[in-house]
Amino acid sequence: MGKAVVSLSTGLEDAEKVTVAFLVAVGAAESGRPTLMFLTKEAVRLAMPGVATGTACDGCPPLSELMERYQKAGGRYLVCPICINSKRLNDQPMIDGAELGGTVPMWAWIGDEGATTFSY
C-alpha cells in the first residue's frame, strides 16, 4: 500500500483544521499505509507533550485520542527544525514518534515510489 504524507502548518489557532488533518492521517495509518505528518510553523507545537488537548468542535473526537490512534497505527512525525528554532522550542522534549527533520529527510522517506499528499 502506498505511503501518505500529511503536511500541517496550522496549530491550535485553528483546532478544526488540525482535527481534519489528524483524521486524514489516522485514516491512512489505520488502513496500513506508512504515514508521515510533516509539522511546520505553528503545528510544531503539537509535537510537544501536553499541547494537543481538547476537542475542536461539538461532535469532534478529542485531539489526544486522534494522536493516540495515530501513534498506535505506526504514524510518524517529522518536525521542522527551522520552525522549532524560530519558536525557541529547541530544549523541549517531543512526543513519541516525532523527530526533527526538514524537507530533505521527508523526500528521503517518500523515496522513489512516491506518496499521496495532503496539506493543511
N, CA and C of each residue as an Amber inpcrd file, in Angstrom:
protein
   360
   0.8410000  -1.1710000   0.0000000   0.0000000   0.0000000   0.0000000
   0.8910000   1.2410000   0.0000000   0.5260000   2.2800000  -0.7250000
   1.3370000   3.4790000  -0.8720000   1.4450000   4.3170000   0.3870000
   2.4850000   5.1210000   0.4330000   2.7320000   5.9960000   1.5660000
   1.8100000   7.2130000   1.5210000   1.6410000   7.8280000   2.7030000
   0.8610000   9.0600000   2.8080000   1.6470000  10.0820000   3.6070000
   1.6270000  11.3260000   3.1390000   2.2470000  12.4350000   3.8560000
   1.1840000  13.4970000   4.0740000   1.0140000  13.8930000   5.3320000
   0.1000000  14.9660000   5.6840000   0.9470000  16.1240000   6.1930000
   0.9360000  17.2170000   5.4530000   1.6870000  18.4070000   5.8330000
   0.7390000  19.3350000   6.5950000   1.1500000  19.6990000   7.8050000
   0.3020000  20.5310000   8.6620000   1.0980000  21.7380000   9.1380000
   0.6110000  22.9370000   8.8170000   1.2810000  24.1650000   9.2470000
   0.4690000  24.9210000  10.2870000  -0.7340000  24.4700000  10.5240000
  -1.6360000  25.1380000  11.4570000  -1.5810000  24.4690000  12.8160000
  -1.5960000  25.2790000  13.8570000  -1.6300000  24.7520000  15.2140000
  -3.0110000  24.9290000  15.8140000  -3.0650000  25.0410000  17.1080000
  -4.3450000  25.1080000  17.8120000  -5.1100000  26.4060000  17.5830000
  -4.5120000  27.3640000  16.8450000  -5.2750000  28.5550000  16.4800000
  -6.4200000  28.2000000  15.5380000  -6.3430000  27.0380000  14.8960000
  -7.4420000  26.5120000  14.0800000  -7.5600000  25.0210000  14.3820000
  -8.1300000  24.7340000  15.5450000  -8.2030000  23.3510000  16.0220000
  -9.0340000  22.4530000  15.1050000 -10.0170000  23.0120000  14.4090000
 -10.8020000  22.1850000  13.4870000  -9.9490000  21.7200000  12.3150000
  -9.0930000  22.5920000  11.7910000  -8.2000000  22.1970000  10.6930000
  -7.2250000  21.1280000  11.1680000  -6.7070000  21.2840000  12.3820000
  -5.8080000  20.2800000  12.9610000  -6.5370000  18.9430000  13.0810000
  -7.7830000  18.9860000  13.5240000  -8.5760000  17.7610000  13.6590000
  -8.7480000  17.0760000  12.3140000  -9.0650000  17.8470000  11.2740000
  -9.2400000  17.2600000   9.9370000  -7.9350000  16.6200000   9.4590000
  -6.8160000  17.3110000   9.6700000  -5.5210000  16.7470000   9.2630000
  -5.2540000  15.4310000   9.9860000  -5.5560000  15.3940000  11.2810000
  -5.3390000  14.1520000  12.0370000  -6.3040000  13.0600000  11.6150000
  -7.5380000  13.4050000  11.2840000  -8.4780000  12.3870000  10.7980000
  -7.9600000  11.7470000   9.5110000  -7.4050000  12.5600000   8.6150000
  -6.8420000  12.0350000   7.3660000  -5.6270000  11.1590000   7.6710000
  -4.7560000  11.6240000   8.5600000  -3.5550000  10.8540000   8.9050000
  -3.9090000   9.5460000   9.6050000  -4.8520000   9.5970000  10.5250000
  -5.2830000   8.3790000  11.2280000  -5.8900000   7.3960000  10.2380000
  -6.7220000   7.9020000   9.3250000  -7.3240000   7.0270000   8.3170000
  -6.2760000   6.3200000   7.4760000  -5.2470000   7.0520000   7.0790000
  -4.1730000   6.4480000   6.2810000  -3.4050000   5.4160000   7.1000000
  -3.0030000   5.7990000   8.3080000  -2.1900000   4.8950000   9.1410000
  -2.9730000   3.6530000   9.5430000  -4.2330000   3.8240000   9.9280000
  -5.0290000   2.6650000  10.3410000  -5.4040000   1.7640000   9.1760000
  -5.3130000   2.2760000   7.9550000  -5.5770000   1.4150000   6.7940000
  -4.3160000   0.6780000   6.3500000  -3.2180000   0.8880000   7.0820000
  -1.9910000   0.1610000   6.7910000  -0.9720000   0.9100000   5.9530000
  -1.2640000   2.1570000   5.6080000  -0.3010000   2.9370000   4.8360000
   0.7990000   3.4750000   5.7450000   2.0550000   3.4050000   5.3360000
   3.0900000   4.1240000   6.0690000   2.7480000   5.6180000   5.9970000
   2.6430000   6.2650000   7.1400000   2.1410000   7.6380000   7.1760000
   3.0800000   8.5440000   7.9570000   3.3220000   9.7200000   7.3870000
   4.1860000  10.7270000   7.9830000   3.4300000  12.0460000   8.0370000
   3.4450000  12.6840000   9.2050000   2.9330000  14.0530000   9.3070000
   4.1400000  14.9760000   9.3630000   4.1790000  15.9400000   8.4440000
   5.2470000  16.9280000   8.3970000   4.7070000  18.1840000   9.0670000
   5.2170000  18.4870000  10.2690000   4.7290000  19.6050000  11.0670000
   5.6240000  20.8200000  10.8690000   5.0000000  21.9440000  10.4720000
   5.7230000  23.1850000  10.2500000   4.9770000  24.3320000  10.9190000
   5.5950000  25.4970000  10.9210000   5.0210000  26.7210000  11.5020000
   4.4540000  26.4410000  12.8970000   3.2230000  26.8400000  13.1680000
   2.6300000  26.6530000  14.4990000   2.3480000  25.1910000  14.8310000
   2.2560000  24.3400000  13.8190000   1.9800000  22.9210000  14.0630000
   3.0990000  22.2230000  14.8160000   4.3160000  22.7870000  14.8150000
   5.4100000  22.1280000  15.5400000   5.1010000  22.0190000  17.0340000
   4.2810000  22.9030000  17.5490000   3.9210000  22.8610000  18.9700000
   3.1530000  21.5830000  19.3150000   2.4830000  20.9980000  18.3320000
   1.7300000  19.7620000  18.5590000   2.6510000  18.5930000  18.8890000
   3.9300000  18.7190000  18.5550000   4.9020000  17.6650000  18.8510000
   5.4230000  17.7470000  20.2830000   4.9690000  18.7500000  21.0320000
   5.3770000  18.9000000  22.4260000   4.3500000  18.1960000  23.3230000
   4.8030000  17.4170000  24.2990000   3.8720000  16.7050000  25.1790000
   2.8900000  17.6670000  25.8570000   1.6290000  17.2610000  25.9030000
   0.6100000  18.0130000  26.6160000  -0.0010000  19.1800000  25.8690000
   0.4000000  19.4130000  24.6260000  -0.1310000  20.5580000  23.8730000
  -1.4410000  20.2030000  23.1700000  -1.4880000  19.0710000  22.5000000
  -2.6650000  18.7070000  21.7100000  -3.7450000  18.1180000  22.6110000
  -4.4390000  19.0080000  23.2870000  -5.5170000  18.5940000  24.1780000
  -6.8020000  19.2840000  23.7460000  -7.8900000  18.8340000  24.2620000
  -9.1670000  19.4640000  23.9700000  -9.8530000  18.8650000  22.7650000
 -11.0240000  19.4160000  22.4930000 -11.8670000  18.9810000  21.3830000
 -12.1890000  20.2030000  20.5400000 -12.0070000  20.1170000  19.2450000
 -12.1310000  21.2670000  18.3560000 -13.5650000  21.7290000  18.1590000
 -14.5190000  20.8140000  18.1690000 -15.9030000  21.1950000  17.8910000
 -16.8480000  20.1650000  18.4970000 -18.0810000  20.5320000  18.6100000
 -19.0920000  19.6240000  19.1190000 -19.2010000  18.4260000  18.1730000
 -18.9630000  17.2470000  18.6950000 -19.0030000  16.0360000  17.8790000
 -17.6560000  15.6120000  17.3330000 -16.6540000  16.4530000  17.4570000
 -15.3020000  16.0960000  17.0060000 -14.6330000  15.2100000  18.0550000
 -13.7940000  14.2810000  17.6200000 -13.0390000  13.4840000  18.5910000
 -11.9650000  14.3540000  19.2490000 -11.6220000  14.0690000  20.4880000
 -10.5450000  14.8160000  21.1470000  -9.2200000  14.6280000  20.4040000
  -8.4380000  15.7020000  20.3430000  -7.1410000  15.6230000  19.6640000
  -6.2350000  14.5810000  20.2900000  -6.2770000  14.4670000  21.6060000
  -5.4140000  13.4840000  22.2700000  -5.7630000  12.0630000  21.8250000
  -7.0400000  11.7980000  21.6090000  -7.4670000  10.4680000  21.1350000
  -6.9600000  10.2130000  19.7150000  -7.0560000  11.2260000  18.8530000
  -6.5740000  11.0650000  17.4800000  -5.0670000  10.8260000  17.4570000
  -4.3430000  11.5590000  18.2950000  -2.8920000  11.3720000  18.3450000
  -2.5240000   9.9880000  18.8670000  -3.2700000   9.5060000  19.8290000
  -3.0160000   8.1640000  20.3630000  -3.2700000   7.1070000  19.2900000
  -4.3620000   7.2480000  18.5560000  -4.6690000   6.2980000  17.4870000
  -3.6030000   6.3400000  16.3950000  -3.1470000   7.5440000  16.0650000
  -2.1200000   7.7090000  15.0340000  -0.8340000   6.9990000  15.4440000
  -0.4210000   7.2080000  16.6740000   0.8060000   6.5640000  17.1640000
   0.6390000   5.0480000  17.1870000  -0.5080000   4.5830000  17.6770000
  -0.7640000   3.1440000  17.7730000  -0.7380000   2.4720000  16.3930000
  -1.1310000   3.2290000  15.3510000  -1.1490000   2.6920000  13.9870000
   0.2070000   2.8230000  13.2990000   1.2110000   3.3390000  14.0200000
   2.5520000   3.4220000  13.4530000   2.8690000   4.7380000  12.7690000
   1.9920000   5.7370000  12.9140000   2.2390000   7.0390000  12.3010000
   3.4530000   7.7240000  12.9050000   4.1420000   8.4900000  12.0620000
   5.3520000   9.2010000  12.4890000   5.1910000  10.6880000  12.2240000
   6.0030000  11.4830000  12.9250000   6.0290000  12.9260000  12.7410000
   7.4360000  13.3540000  12.3590000   7.5260000  14.2380000  11.3970000
   8.7660000  14.9050000  11.0650000   8.5250000  16.3790000  11.3840000
   9.3280000  16.9270000  12.2800000   9.1020000  18.2680000  12.8220000
  10.1640000  19.2170000  12.2850000   9.7340000  20.2780000  11.6530000
  10.6270000  21.2400000  11.0130000  11.6020000  21.8570000  12.0150000
  12.9020000  21.6310000  11.8280000  13.8730000  22.1760000  12.7730000
  13.9850000  23.7050000  12.7070000  13.8030000  24.2910000  11.5430000
  13.8360000  25.7520000  11.4310000  12.6980000  26.3650000  12.2460000
  11.5290000  25.7590000  12.1530000  10.3700000  26.2540000  12.9030000
  10.5670000  26.0860000  14.4080000  11.1220000  24.9570000  14.8070000
  11.4120000  24.7180000  16.2290000  12.3800000  25.7800000  16.7460000
  13.4280000  26.0440000  15.9810000  14.4120000  27.0470000  16.3820000
  13.7960000  28.4360000  16.4620000  12.9800000  28.7960000  15.4770000
  12.4020000  30.1400000  15.4540000  11.4430000  30.3720000  16.6200000
  10.8620000  29.3090000  17.1370000   9.9370000  29.4160000  18.2730000
  10.6350000  29.1460000  19.6080000  11.9460000  28.9460000  19.5370000
  12.7860000  28.6940000  20.7180000  12.2810000  27.4890000  21.5280000
  11.9520000  26.4310000  20.8030000  11.4800000  25.1920000  21.4280000
  12.5560000  24.1060000  21.3970000  13.7860000  24.4860000  21.0860000
  14.8980000  23.5420000  20.9050000  15.0940000  22.6140000  22.1000000
  14.8950000  23.1230000  23.2930000  15.1830000  22.3400000  24.5050000
  13.9860000  21.5270000  24.9960000  12.8790000  21.5820000  24.2820000
  11.6690000  20.8930000  24.7170000  11.6760000  19.4330000  24.2520000
  11.2140000  18.5190000  25.1030000  11.0750000  17.1250000  24.6480000
   9.9300000  17.0310000  23.6350000   9.9790000  16.0000000  22.8160000
   8.9160000  15.7890000  21.8320000   8.1830000  14.4850000  22.1370000
   6.9870000  14.3750000  21.5900000   6.1610000  13.1840000  21.7880000
   6.7820000  11.9850000  21.0780000   6.3570000  10.7940000  21.4760000
   6.8290000   9.5680000  20.8220000   6.4760000   9.6040000  19.3410000
   7.3950000   9.1650000  18.5250000   7.1750000   9.1030000  17.0890000
   7.5580000  10.3780000  16.3620000   7.9830000  11.4190000  17.1090000
   8.3710000  12.6930000  16.4910000   9.8880000  12.8190000  16.4520000
  10.3770000  13.3330000  15.3420000  11.8060000  13.6000000  15.2180000
  11.9960000  14.8630000  14.3930000  13.0860000  15.5590000  14.6650000
  13.4070000  16.7450000  13.8850000  13.8310000  16.3450000  12.4880000
  13.3640000  17.0840000  11.5120000  13.7660000  16.8260000  10.1350000
  13.0280000  17.7550000   9.1990000  13.7140000  18.1700000   8.1730000
  13.1270000  19.0760000   7.1950000  12.7450000  18.3720000   5.9060000
  12.8430000  19.1280000   4.8270000  12.3620000  18.6160000   3.5440000
  13.2390000  17.5030000   2.9730000  14.5370000  17.5590000   3.2150000
  15.4120000  16.5030000   2.6690000  15.0750000  15.1460000   3.3020000
  14.9720000  15.0480000   4.6430000  14.5480000  13.7730000   5.2190000
  13.1350000  13.3570000   4.7910000  12.2530000  14.3390000   4.5790000
  10.9110000  13.9950000   4.1200000  10.9690000  13.3360000   2.7450000
  11.7430000  13.9230000   1.8280000  11.8590000  13.3330000   0.4970000
  12.5570000  11.9860000   0.5370000  13.5280000  11.8300000   1.4260000
  14.1820000  10.5250000   1.5750000  13.1820000   9.4830000   2.0530000
  12.2900000   9.8640000   2.9890000  11.2790000   8.9370000   3.4960000
  10.3040000   8.5610000   2.3800000   9.9060000   9.5420000   1.5710000
   8.9830000   9.2730000   0.4590000   9.6160000   8.3010000  -0.5250000
  10.8840000   8.5260000  -0.8530000  11.5970000   7.6160000  -1.7500000
  11.0870000   7.6660000  -3.1890000  11.5130000   6.6980000  -3.9670000
  11.1900000   6.6740000  -5.3830000   9.7620000   6.2590000  -5.6960000
   9.1070000   5.5740000  -4.7570000   7.7400000   5.1080000  -5.0520000
   6.6950000   6.1900000  -4.8930000   7.0710000   7.3390000  -4.2870000
   6.1320000   8.4540000  -4.1530000   5.1720000   8.2660000  -2.9940000
   4.2820000   9.2330000  -2.8380000   3.3150000   9.2100000  -1.7460000
   2.1080000  10.0560000  -2.1130000   0.9880000   9.7160000  -1.5290000
  -0.1880000  10.5680000  -1.6150000  -0.0060000  11.6580000  -0.5630000
  -0.2470000  12.9160000  -0.9540000  -0.0030000  14.0230000  -0.0400000
  -1.2700000  14.8310000   0.2240000  -1.3260000  15.3810000   1.4290000
  -2.3960000  16.2810000   1.8550000  -1.7190000  17.4390000   2.5680000
  -2.2780000  18.6270000   2.4080000  -1.6720000  19.7990000   3.0500000
  -2.7490000  20.6150000   3.7550000  -2.4810000  20.9100000   5.0230000
  -3.4150000  21.6980000   5.8330000  -2.6860000  22.8330000   6.5090000
